[in-house]
Structure formats: C-alpha cells, structure tokens
C-alpha cells in the first residue's frame, strides 16, 4: 500500500491533501516518522494551515537525515512558513 501511495503522490505532484494524509498514516505505520511528519507538513501547506505546517516541518527536520531530499523539502516548508508569518 505504501508504494502505491508514493506513486500516487508523485503522479499528483503532492497536490492531493487526502492522498498526503493517507501517505503520512502509511509512513507512520511503517515506522518512518520523519517522512510521516513531512507528508503532514505538505498537507498542512495545501490546506492553508501554515502554523501547523511549520511545526510538522520542524519535526520532520529533526527526524530526517540532514541534507537528504526529504530534509530539504521540510526546510523549504520552514522557510516558506516563516515568510508567510512576517
């Protein structure tokens, strides 16, 4: 199921909040907490909840390997949400 959700997210370019919710749940169920937090942060950005997106992106950065593609995506969300709050 996880690989199917990942393919779906790639096809939709991460633009489906429901798919991102399901993907985050699947990551969490498989012990990939950093990826789960990142998917949740991306979902929060899509549904215009920057405070929650920022919080989850910071969590993801703490759980993911520094400098990895997922870590960089989380960092992009942190930067974007900081800019939105100013």
C-alpha positions in Angstrom: 0.0 0.0 0.0 2.8 2.4 0.8 4.4 2.1 -2.6 1.0 2.7 -4.3 0.5 5.8 -2.2 4.0 7.0 -3.0 3.3 6.6 -6.7 0.0 8.4 -6.4 1.6 11.3 -4.6 4.3 11.5 -7.3 1.7 11.5 -10.0 -0.3 14.2 -8.3 2.8 16.2 -7.6 1.8 16.3 -3.9 -1.3 18.2 -4.6 -3.9 15.9 -3.1 -4.5 16.6 0.7 -6.3 13.3 1.1 -3.6 11.3 -0.5 -0.9 13.1 1.6 -3.0 12.2 4.8 -3.1 8.6 3.8 0.6 8.6 2.9 1.5 10.1 6.3 -0.5 7.4 8.0 1.2 4.7 6.0 4.7 6.1 6.8 3.8 6.3 10.5 2.5 2.7 10.4 5.9 1.6 8.9 8.0 3.5 11.5 9.0 6.2 9.1 8.1 9.1 11.4 10.2 11.7 9.6 8.5 11.0 6.3 5.1 11.0 8.1 5.8 14.4 9.5 6.9 15.7 6.1 3.8 14.4 4.4 1.7 16.0 7.1 3.6 19.4 6.7 3.0 19.3 3.0 -0.7 18.6 3.6 -1.0 21.5 6.0 0.5 23.8 3.4 -2.0 22.7 0.9 -5.0 23.3 3.2 -3.6 26.7 4.2 -2.5 26.0 7.8 1.0 27.4 7.9 1.4 27.3 11.7 0.8 23.5 11.7 2.9 23.1 8.5 5.8 24.9 10.2 5.5 22.7 13.4 5.4 19.5 11.4 8.2 20.5 9.1 10.4 21.3 12.1 9.6 17.9 13.5 10.5 16.3 10.2 13.8 18.0 10.0 14.7 16.6 13.5 13.8 13.1 12.3 15.3 13.0 8.8 18.9 12.8 7.8 20.3 16.3 7.4 20.7 17.3 3.8 18.6 14.5 2.4 16.0 15.3 -0.2 13.2 14.9 2.3 15.0 17.1 4.9 15.5 19.8 2.2 11.8 19.7 1.4 11.0 20.1 5.1 13.4 23.0 5.3 11.7 24.7 2.3 8.4 24.5 4.2 10.0 26.0 7.3 11.4 28.9 5.3 8.1 29.4 3.4 6.0 29.4 6.6 8.4 31.9 8.3 8.0 34.2 5.3 4.2 33.8 5.5 4.1 34.9 9.1 6.1 38.1 8.5 
